[in-house]
């Protein structure tokens, strides 16, 4: 009698925290095979008892919950299709002569029907570098933010290939022939691309507009700016992750990153508002500038709940539940979809009451037809925040790292103020009171074990030093 067992791999994807579903097939004493299904799910949505995906039965469905539920339903149906395929295919083969790679080949051909394999999966028609990159993104199914970052890398590689063809028309990126030297040359190009674009305006106008044809998402902005070390390091890690995937899946044995040093990103200590500064902004009389008063209120509310601006933009009155804000952080909903719950204090409640009966229809957007607060576009919101800081006299000099040079620079606070400062202020002020990353992350929506909190420990040390100085 044939038996099929589904289980989760013990290894998780470092980016999404999801585990791949494994399938094991038994028949008698001689057939015992196991392979990967290419279906990934978080342990919170998997049942070992039923060997199936758990689809939440929520009473009310927000847009985020519906998207998650649809995604889990699709994955469940895919597992059902795989199980059915295995059962039907086994009925048609010689039971006494089952190939050792029967199950692996069957599942692989199901997931990638356009690729036929022998010992290693090789395409009938040679795929381009960018075809493999598209397959990588489709297979990994990263969250939207990570996918956008990979697209930045993809477009840069396309422009690099086009630039190299200026001198060598046969130059082509190929997963099997890219060398360590190519990797180093590409990132040297990427670092200097803004200079090269200035020297070759006609070439880069064409590259940014038309090239490369196989990349579906074109670069929307014709301007190439100077990049800093952190940006370059981030893309180096992403390109290396792509090649590690090629190696793991058996598509290529090429390891061009061997011997390539990838430095660590550099981040300064998070700059946050003090409680006194935050309250000064909150209580400042801006009645003569109502457009700034509204954005000030939005900013203070963001300081009090700690969400990302993208999540704030999508909030509606339905996110207010039993005296607290509840939402699924956009950055984590595709990998570990937990609900962030933030109790509303008196100041936050007062802001909501202020706009409860105000007509907010002018603030409707494509993503939110029933906004919680009078939120304008992200760019105008950031501009308003800087202006509010300046009017309120929040102008102390702060030390920041220049994103391009990596050097320290002194700037007045209002120049570096932005929407993300609200999130950092929320976390930083809480961290000064309770050094419990897990408790804070349950409200801020940071993923468990986030390295973000390591940067707040310096704030904690400085706070302790100031406290001890009080008893000199």
N, C-alpha and C positions, 0 to 999 in steps of 0.2 A: 504494500500500500504506500502511495506517495504522500509525503508530508512536507508542508511549506511552513517555515518559521520566519517571521519578520522581527527585527530587533534594531536598536539604535547603536551606532558605533560609539565606542568610548571616547573617541577623539572629537573635538569640536572645532569648527572654523574660527580662527582667531578674530575675524572681523564681525561675523554675524552671530557667533555663539551657538549656531545650529549644528546638529549632528546628522550624519547621513544614515538613512535607513538601509540596513543590510538584509539580504534574503538568503536563506539556507534551504536547500532542497535535499530530501532523503528519499531513497527507494531501496528497500531491502538492505543487504549488507554491502553492496558494491557501489552504490551511488550516494555520494555525500559531498555536495558542492555548495560553495557560498560565494557571493559577489555583492558588489555595490549596486544600488538602484538609481543613483543620481537624484534622489528625492531627499531634501534636507528639511528637518523640522526641529524646533526647540523642544527639549525634554518636557517643558510645561504643557506641551500639546501632544504628548505621546503616552499611550497606555500599554505597558508591558503585558497586562492581563489579557487585553483583547487584541494585542499586536496591531494596533491601528491608531490613526490620528484622532485626537480628541477635538471635536468641533464645538466651541462654546455655544451655549444656549442662552444668549443674552435676551432680556426682556425688551430692552430698547437698543436700537442700532444707530450709533453715530456713523459718520462717513468712514472713520478709521476702523471701527469695529466691523462694518460691512466689508471693507476691503480685506481685512484679516480673515474674516469668515470665508469669503469667496476664495481666497488664496489657499486656505486649509482644505476647503472642499475640493478644489482642483487637484491638490496633492493627494488627497484620499482617493479620488477617482483614478489618478495615475497609478497608484499602488494596486488598486483593484484590477486595472487593465494589465499590469505586469503579472500579477498572480494568475489571472485568467490565461494569459499568453503562455506562461510556464506550464500550466496544467494541460492546455490543448496541444502544445508542441511536444510534450513528453509522450502523449498518446500516439504520435506519428513516427517516433524514432524506434530504432532497434534497442529494446530494453537491455539486451545482453552486451551491447557495444556502444555505450554512451561515452562520447569524447570527454576528456578531462576539462576542457574549456567550454563545454556545451552551454552551461548556464551563463557564464561571463559573456560569451559571444552573443547569446540570445538577447540579453538585457542591453548590451552595447548597441546592437543593431536596432533595437526598439527605441533607444534614446537618440541615436544618431543615424537615422536611416539613410542619409546621403553619403555616409562613410562606410565602405566595405573593408573588411580586415582579413588578414591572414594571421601570422603570429602576432604582429603589431598592427594597430589600425592605421592604414594608409589610404589616402583618398585616390579615387580613380583619376581625377584631374587635380593637378597640384594647386593647393590653396595658397593664396597670397598671405603675407604677414598679417594684413588687416582682416582677412577672413578668419584666421586663427584667433585674432584678438576679439572679434565679434562672438565667436564660439565660446571663448573664455568668459566674456561678460554674461552671455546667455546662460552658461552653465552655472556660474557662481551666484548669479541672482543677488548682487549686492544691493544694499539700500540706495535710495536715490542720490544722497549726498556723495557716497563713495563712487557710484557709477559716474556722476558728473566729473569727479576728479580723474577717473580713468579716461574719460572722454577728452579731457584737457591733454593728457599724455598722448592719446591716440592722434589727436590733431597735430600736436607738436612733432610726432614721429612722421606724419604725413608731410609736413612742411620741410622737415629735415631731408626726407627722401627726395622731394622736389628740388631742394637747394643743391643737394649733391649731384643731381642729374644735370645741373647747369654746366658742370665740367666733365661729368662722365654720364652720358645718356643711358648707359646700361646699368647704372647703380640701382640696386633693388634690395630692400630689406627682406631677409629670408630667415626663418626661425632656425634653420640648420647651419647657416653660414655666418650669422652675426657673431663677431668675435669680441673679446675683451676690449680690443682697440676701438671697435665700432661703438661700444657702450660708452667708453671714455670720450670719444669724439662727439657722440650725440649730445652728452650733457655739457660738453664744452660749447657746442653750438647753441644749446638751449640757454646757457648762461649769457651768451653774446648775441642772442637772436635780435634783440632790440637794436643793437648797433648794425647788424647785417641788414636789417629791414630798412634802416635809414640810408645805407649805402646802395641798396638795390630796391628802390621803391616800386618799380614796375613789376619786378619778379615777385615780390611779396604781396603786391596787390592782387596778382593772379593766384598765388598760393592760398591766400586767405579767402578769396572769393570762390575759386573753382576746384582746388586740389585738396586731397586726392579724391578721385571719383568714387572709390569703394567705401569711403567713410560717409555714413549717412547723415551725421550731425555736423553741419558746417560751422565754422567759427563765425559767430555773429558780429564780433567787433573787429574792425580792420586795424586796430591799434595794438601793437605789441609793446608791453612795458618791461622794465628791468625786473628781474626776479632775484629774490634773496635765497640764502642758503637753505632755509627751512623748506621753501617751496621745492627746490631742487632735490633735497633729501627725500621729501615725501614722494616725488615721482620716481626717484631711483628705487625706493622700496616697492612701489607698485609694479614697475617693469620687472624687477626681480621676482615678484610674486607670480607674474605671468609666466616667466620661464620655469619656475618651480612647478607650476601647474602642468606645463608641457611635458616636463620630465616625469612627473608623477603619473600622468595619464598615458605615457608611452608614445606621445606624438613626436617627441624629439629627444635626443640624448645630449644635445648641445647645452653647455653650461657656461655662457659668456660672462657671468658675474663672478666666477671663481677668480679670486685675486683682486677684485674691485672693492675698494674700501668705501663703505657708506657711513658717513659721520652721523652722530646723533643730532636731532633738532635742538636748537637753543631757544629757551623761553625764559623770560624774566619773571620776577615775582608778580603775581596778579595785582593790578592796581584797582583798589575799590574805594568807594565813598565811605567816609566815617559815618557813624549814626547821626552825628550832629550835622554833617553836610547834607545827608539825605533828607533829614527833617527840615533843614533850611530851605532846600529846593521845594519840598512838599508844601511848606507854609508860606512861601513867598507870594506876595500879591501880584498876580499877573492879569488882573481883570481888565487892564487897559490893552492887553494883547491876547484876546480870547483864543486865537488860533494856537498860540504857544501854551496857553493855560491848558488847553485840551491835551496837547501832546505831553506836557509836563505830567498831567494826571495819569496818562497811559504809561509813561516811563516809571513813575513811582509805583504804580500797580505792578509793573513788571519786576521792580525791585523787591516787591513783597511776595511774589509767587515764584520768581526765579526761572521762568520758562524761556525757551529760545524765541526769538522774534517770529520765526515761521509758525510756531505753535500758537503764539499770541494772536497772529493775524487770523487764524481759523477759529478762534474761540467764539462761542455763542452763549446766550443765557442758559442753554442746556448744560454747559460745563460747570455751572454752579449747582452743587448737590449737597444738601444738608450742611450749609455753612462752610463749604470748602470747594476749591477748584479741583476738578478731576479731568484728566486728559491723557491720551496715549502719546508720548513724545514722538514726533515725526522721525527723529533720527534713529530711534530704537524700535519702532513698531514693526519693521520688517525682519528683525532678528530676535529680540526678546521683548515681545509686546506686553510690557507691564503698564499698569495705570499709575501715573503720578498723582498723588493726593496731597494738596496743600491747604491746610486750614487758613481761613481768612481772618486776619486780626481786625481790630476796630478801624484802623486807617484804610485798609483795603476794602472793607465793607462800606465805609463812607464814600469811597470813590465810586463804587458800583451804584450806591443809592443816588449819587449826584447825577448819574446818567440814565437812571432807570426809566424815567418818563421823557427823555430827550429823543427827538426824532433823529435816528442814526442812519436813515436811508441814504444820505449823501456819502456815507462811508462804506456802502456795499461794494463788494469786489467779486471777481470771477470765482474766487474760492470761498467766499463767505457772503451769503445773502442776508444774514441776521447777526451783524457784529455785536460783540459784547461791549466794546468801547469805541470811541471815535478814532480808530487807527487809520492813518494815511499810508502812503507807500513807504517801503523800507528806507529808500534814499531820503525822502523828505522828512521822515521821522528822525533819521540820524542828524540831518541838518538842523532840525528844530531842537534836538537835545543839546547840540553845541551852543546854539543861541541862548537857550534857557540857562545853561551853566554860566555863560558869560554875563548875562543880566543879573543872575543871582550871586555873582561874585565868587564862584567856585574856580579860582584861578591860581591855586598853589602850584608850584613847580613840581613835576613828577618825572621820574627817570624811566625812560622806555627804551626798548631795543629797536633800532632802525631795522625794518623788515628786509631791507636790501643789503645794507652793509654789515648788519649784526652788531654794530657799535652802539654804546649807550648814548642817549641824547636827553636833554632837559627840555621839557615843554610845559606850557601852562595846561592845567587839567582840562579846560574847556576845549582845547584843540584835539584831544584824544578821546573825548567822550563819545559814546555810541550806544546802540541798543544792547550790545553784549555786555557792557559795563553793568547794566542792571542785573544780569544773571550772575556776574562775578560778585557784585555787591551782596546779593542774596546769600550766596554760598559763603563768602568771606565773613560776613557779619554773624552768620550762624556758626561758622567754624570757630570764631573767637569765643563763642559761648559754650558750644558742645563739640569736642573733637571726635565726632562719630560719623565717619564718611557714609556708612550704610544708612543711618537715619536721614542724613541730609540728602543723599542720592535718591531716597524713596520719594522725596519731594521735588528735587531738581530734575530728575529724569536721567541722571548720569548712569551709565552702565555699571554693573557691579565690578569692583576692583579698578575703577577708572584711575589712570595715572594723574588725572587733573588735580586730585586732592593733595598729591605730593607737593604741588606748588604752593598750597596754602599753609604748609607746615612752617614756612619761614615767617608768615604773618603771625602764626601762633607763637613762635619763638620771640618775635619782636614784642608781642603783647605781654608775654611773661616777663620780659626784661623791663618793660615800662612799669609793670606791677611791682616788681622787686625794687625798682628805683624809688618808688613811693615811700619805702621804709628805710631809706638811707639815713 
